[in-house]
Amino acid sequence: MKKISIVLLLIISGLLFSQCNYAQNSPKIFSPKTDHEFGEILEGQLVTHEYEIKNIGNAELKIDKVRASCGCTAAQQVANSLKPGESTKIKVEFDSHGRMGLQEKTVYVFTNDPNTPQLKLTFNATIVQALSTPAGAKSAKLVLDKTRIDFGDVEEGKVVESKINFKNTGEGILEIIDVKTSCGCTAALLSSKKLNPGENGTVKIELDTANREGKLTRTVTLYSNDPSQANQVITLSANIEKRNN
């Protein structure tokens, strides 16, 4: 009986030592500020903020993924792992198009920190309506030469591209604030984001058909300071055919 007690005591001591050792040699995520206030922003404005993330533990911190609570928010991590004492940034981008009033959003950082496997980062913004162009002020006008691109039949795996011409036919300077694609398979590149009255520009659009099949429809949206049409949508279509091996 005495021998059994000694064995149990040794096992318990070993477990306690292991737990203590693990606690002393584990990663620990820390952010000096987990919340942010953008204050008042105009509807349609795109705002960004960077949160600092640091590993204050004694083992390597692994960042498995970063996920936003809303499609209006994009979160990007710079590093996938941090050694003890290292730090990185989590960049968050909030798109206020189509939203009004107080907005509160959350970004989750998933790590191997045993005590904080999910760090929550928050931000808020109060979105107000953009002011109309004052009477007598010169305004820009964005005119596209077409708003649809039909790539026709495309073999799966190919990258197809096309260009759309646009012009500022207004009397003020045209500024293209942002370009959004509805899919990661689509890319859009502007020749210029700012045009003087009468100037022309182009937007080059690429569609990657890899791992896709059948009829496909995607969009590219241009956001500008054109007061009459702030958002203009370009529709892309293609019929993707199975590749012949």
Order of alpha helices (4+ residues) and beta strands (2+ residues): alpha-beta-beta-beta-beta-beta-beta-beta-beta-beta-beta-beta-beta-beta-beta-beta-beta-beta-beta
